Amino acid sequence: MLHKLVTFPIDMVIKVGEKVKEEADKELYDLPTIQQKLIQLQMMYELEEIPEDVYKDKEEELITRYEIAKRREMEQWEEMTKKKE
């Protein structure tokens, strides 16, 4: 009982930290989210809401994140197929 009272605050901090990391990863490396942001970025550029240099910088960043996300997805698929064998 005493152990639970002592470790509870630490356990909660760890759980909150894991949730924050999960949400950050989703925002940074979720393929549909990145695709949506690319579409929004292109629309903003076409409507002349942002200059070309801003568009190109942001596009490059999003494409890099997309490539990382795609690589992570492939690694997860490889891990899942190895487990099934």
C-alpha positions in Angstrom: 0.0 0.0 0.0 2.8 2.4 0.9 4.6 1.6 -2.3 1.5 2.6 -4.3 1.3 5.9 -2.5 4.9 6.7 -3.1 5.0 5.7 -6.8 1.6 7.0 -7.8 2.8 10.6 -8.6 5.7 9.2 -10.6 3.5 6.7 -12.5 1.1 9.6 -13.4 4.0 11.8 -14.7 5.2 8.9 -16.8 1.7 8.2 -18.2 1.2 11.9 -19.0 4.6 12.0 -20.7 3.9 9.0 -22.8 0.6 10.5 -23.9 2.2 13.8 -24.8 4.9 11.9 -26.8 2.2 9.9 -28.5 0.2 13.0 -29.5 3.4 14.8 -30.7 4.4 11.8 -32.8 0.9 11.7 -34.3 1.1 15.4 -35.1 4.6 15.1 -36.6 4.5 11.7 -38.3 0.8 10.8 -39.0 0.6 10.3 -42.8 -3.0 11.7 -43.2 -2.2 14.7 -41.1 0.9 15.5 -43.1 -1.0 15.0 -46.4 -3.7 17.4 -45.2 -1.1 20.0 -44.2 0.5 19.7 -47.6 -2.8 20.3 -49.3 -3.5 23.3 -47.0 -0.1 24.7 -47.7 -0.6 24.4 -51.4 -3.9 26.1 -51.2 -2.5 29.0 -49.2 0.3 29.4 -51.8 -2.1 29.3 -54.7 -4.4 31.9 -53.0 -1.3 34.0 -52.5 -1.7 33.9 -48.7 2.0 33.0 -48.3 5.1 33.9 -50.4 6.9 31.3 -52.5 9.9 31.1 -50.2 7.7 30.3 -47.1 5.8 27.7 -49.2 9.0 26.0 -50.4 10.5 25.9 -46.9 7.4 24.5 -45.3 6.8 22.0 -48.2 10.3 20.7 -47.8 9.8 20.2 -44.0 6.5 18.4 -44.6 7.9 16.2 -47.3 10.8 15.2 -45.0 8.3 14.4 -42.2 6.3 12.4 -44.7 9.3 10.3 -45.7 10.2 9.6 -42.1 6.6 8.6 -41.4 6.5 6.3 -44.4 9.8 4.7 -43.3 8.4 4.2 -39.8 5.3 2.6 -41.3 7.4 0.2 -43.4 9.4 -0.7 -40.3 6.3 -1.5 -38.3 5.0 -3.7 -41.1 8.3 -5.5 -41.3 8.2 -6.1 -37.5 4.6 -7.3 -37.7 5.3 -9.8 -40.5 8.4 -11.1 -38.7 6.3 -11.8 -35.6 3.7 -13.7 -37.6 6.4 -16.0 -39.0 
